[in-house]
């Protein structure tokens, strides 16, 4: 019996245990949510992954949703708990005990958000580092050139009938040496460019078509001729900005054949919505034949990659060599 005559002491241990259980469940769900197998959960609006790297992104997405759901359950539970256990009694009129502060609760308010943010930051940083790491020698290198209002694709490959050297090509001067050093020798190359009115002949989807070989590691080197764009192949679950005066790059390994949609994911001007393209993943043999077809169409060499790097970017590249 408490000093004011009300029997409140049995409730307090129960409340404390409930709070501890909710906290432990939240921390456990947050700490493990990003490590589940992506196939065990719904994709939550994401398309089916079509590269070897995409499941890592999908797993991070699903884990973030799991953590958000755990936080939501905790918040909803506390709201309902407060509404029911602290409602005014219909038979009693006394004012309930007033608490100025509660150190365990205030510590909880601080510690739990820090744990949530720290766990999400760890998994995000881990996956981002892995996704942006570049292998020494990719199987295929494609220079993606964004411009208002379409795309060009420079296939940096040695192709029979196309002579030249990508490492010395003036059209590729905008690409830093740290990417050029991995270009294949004597890569005369071929290119393909589109306009907003271009369409894929098989699917009739708008935009030019980028061809890629299945099972090969592809490095995209991203450059722009005018403003910031963003290169996004939807089922790859990976996109990166295409910035004038700065070169970005990332790698993927397509593992499913088919024709997939791509688009610009950065608002780049009045016709941004028309900056669409297609990605056609085929067998390595069919990919090589496509490069030869581009030679037959006289699409030899390369189109200008874009705006050269600015002074501060050149300095950064020099410092990182």
N, C-alpha and C positions, 0 to 999 in steps of 0.2 A: 504494500500500500504506500503510495507516495504521500508527501507531507500535505498536499492539498486535498487528500481524501480520495483521489481517483486512482484506479488500478491501471497504470500505464506501463509498468516495468516489463511485463511479459511481452509486450509488443516490440519493444526496442531491440532485443536480440534477434527477433524474427526479421525486422526491417533491416538490421545490419547484415544479416546473412543473405537476405534477398539482394541488397545492394552489392555485396561482395560477389555473389553469383553472377549478377548482370555484368559487373566489371570484368570478371574473369572470362565470361563468354565473349564479350566484346574484344578483349585483347587477343584471345585465341582465334576468333574469326578473322580479325585484322591481320594477325601474324601468318595465318595459313591460307588466306583467301587467294593470294597471288601465286600459289604453288600447285593448285589443282590441275589435273589434266583437262585441257580445254574441251575434249570430247565428252566429258562427264556432265557438262552444263549446256544450257541453250546458248546460242550465239548472241542473243540480246541485240538484234538488229544488224549485226555484222554479217557480211557475205561469207560463203565457204572459202577458207584459205586455199590459194593455188600456188604457193611457194613454200619452200622449206622453212623460211624465216617467219612467215605469217602466223603460225600457231603461237609463237612467243608473244606476239602483239595481242592476239585474241585472248590468250591466258591472262595477260595483264589487265585487259578490259574486263574480263569476267571476274577477276579477283577484286578489282576496284568496285564493281557492283556488289560483290559479296560483302565487302567492308562497309559500303554505304548502307546496305540492307541491315547489317548488324547494328550500325549506329542508329538507324531509323527505329529498329525494334527496341533498342534501349531507351531512346527518347520517348517513343509512344508508350512504352511500359511505365516510365517515370511519370508521364503526364496522367495516365490512368490511375496509377498508384496514388498520386497526390490527390486526384479528384475524389477517389473513393475513401481513402484512409484519413484524409484531412478535411472532409466535408463537415459542415456544422450539423450537430445532432439536432433532431427535431424535438427531443425531450429535455435537452439541457441548453441553458442559455449562457453558460460561462464562456469567457473568451479562452481559447486554447493557449497553452504555454507559448510564449514568444521567444524566439531564438535569434540573438543578434548575429552570431556567426557560428559556423561548425567547421572546425579545422579539417576533419577527414573529408567532408564534402568538398570544401574549397580546394584541398589538395587533389581530389579526384578530378575536379574541373580543369585543373592544370595538367596533371599527369596523363590522363587518358587522351586528350587531343594531341599532346606531344608524341605519344606512342603511335597513334594513328598516322600522323603526318610523317613520322620517322620511318615507319614500315613501308608506307606507300612511296616515300622518296627513295628508299633502298631498292625496292623492286624496279621502280622506274629508271633509276640511274644504272642499275645492273643491265636491264634489257636495252636501254638506249646505247650503252657502251658497246654491247654485243652487236646490235643492229647496224651501227655506224662504223664498225671496224672494217677495214679494207684488207683483203688478202693480197699477197704480194703479186700474184699473177692471175687475174681473172681469165676465164675461158673466152669471154666476149666482152668488148667494150663498145658502148654506144654513147655518143655525145648527143644529148637531148638539147635542142635549141628552141627556146620559147620566144615568141614574138607576137605582137598584136596583128592578127588574131588566129594563129594556128601554131603548128609545130613542124620542125625539121628534125630528121634523125640521121646523124653521121655514123655509119657503121665503120668503125676503125678496125679494118680487117685487111689482110693480104688477099686480094681477089684476083684471079686470073683475068687479064685484060685491063686491069687498072694499075697503073704504075705511079710510084711516088713514095713519100716517107711522111707518115703522120707526125713524127717528132719534129720535122722541119717545115711542115706545111704552114704557109702564112695565114691560111684560113682558120687555123687552130691556135693562133698566137694568144688568144684570150685564155687558153687553158694553161695553168701553172705547170712547171717542170715536174713537180712531185707526182702529177698524174701522167705526164708524158713519158716518164721513165718506164712505166709499165706497158706502154703501147707496144704491140708486136712490131718486129722489124719489117721494113719494106711494106708497110701497110698503105697501099694506094687508096683503098677504101672506096665506098659507094655511099650514096645518100638518097633520102626520100623526103620530100617536102609536101605539105598540104596547104589547103585553103579552107575557110569555113564551109565551102560548098563541096569539098571532097567527101566521098562516101566509100565505105568498104564494099567491094563487089559481091561478097558472099552474104553479108548480113544487112547491107544497106544502111548501116549505122553511120552517122556523120563523122567526118574527120579523117586524117591520114591513118595508116596502119603501120604499127611498129611490129616487126617480126622478131621472135626470140626462139632459141632452141631449148627444148625440154631437157632438163637434167644438167644444164651447163650454168656455171656461175657467171652472172651478167653484172658488169659494173656500169652504172649510169653516171655520166659526167654531165652536170647540169649547168647550162649557161643561158644568158638572156641577151637579146639585142636591144631591149628598150626599158621595160618596167619589170617589177617583181611579178613573177608567175609562181605557180606551184604544180609540180608534176605528181599526179596521183593516179595510179592504176588501182581501181576500186578493190578487186579481190586480192591484190597483193597486201592490202591493209597497211600500206606504207606510202607516205608522201613526204616531199621535201621541197623547200622553196627554191625557185630558179631566180637568182638575183643578178642584176647587171653589175659588173665590176667585182663579182665574187663568185667563185666556183664551188659548188657543192657536189658530193658524190655519195652513192650508197650502192650496195650489192644485194642481189636476190638470186635465188636458184629456182626457176619455175619447175613445178613437178606435175602439172596437169595441162594437157593439150586443150586448145579451144581458143575462141576469140572473146576477149574481155574488154570492158569499157574503161576508158581513161578520161580524165578531165583536168582542167585547171582549177585548183582549189583556193586560189587567191584572187580577190576582186581586183582586176587589172584594167578596168575601163568599161566603156559602153558596150562592147561586144564580148565581154568576159564569158557569157553563157554559151557562146559559139566555139570556145576553145576546147573542142572535144577531140578525142583520138581513140584508136582501137589498138589492142595488143593481141597479136596472133601467135600463140605458142605452138610450135610444130616440132617434128623430129629434127635432129641435127642435119640429116641429109636434105630434108626439104628446106631447111634454113639456108644451107649452102647453095642450093639451087636458086633460091630467091635472090641471093647476092649476085649470082651470075645473070639473072634476069635483069637486075638493075644496070649491070654493065652493058647488056644488050640494048637497053633503053638510053644509053649514053649518059647515065647518071653516075659518072666516074668522079673520084676525088671527093671534095668536101665543100659544103656551103659555109660561109663565115659563121664562126661559133658565137660571136656576140661582142659585147663591150669589154675592152681590155680592163685588167684589174687596176684599181685606183692605187695611189701611192701607199696609203696605210695598209692596204691588203698585200701589196708587194713586200712591204717591210715584215708583215706577219709571216708570210710564206718564207722569207729569208731566215727569220728567227727560228722557224720550226724545222728547217732542214737539218 
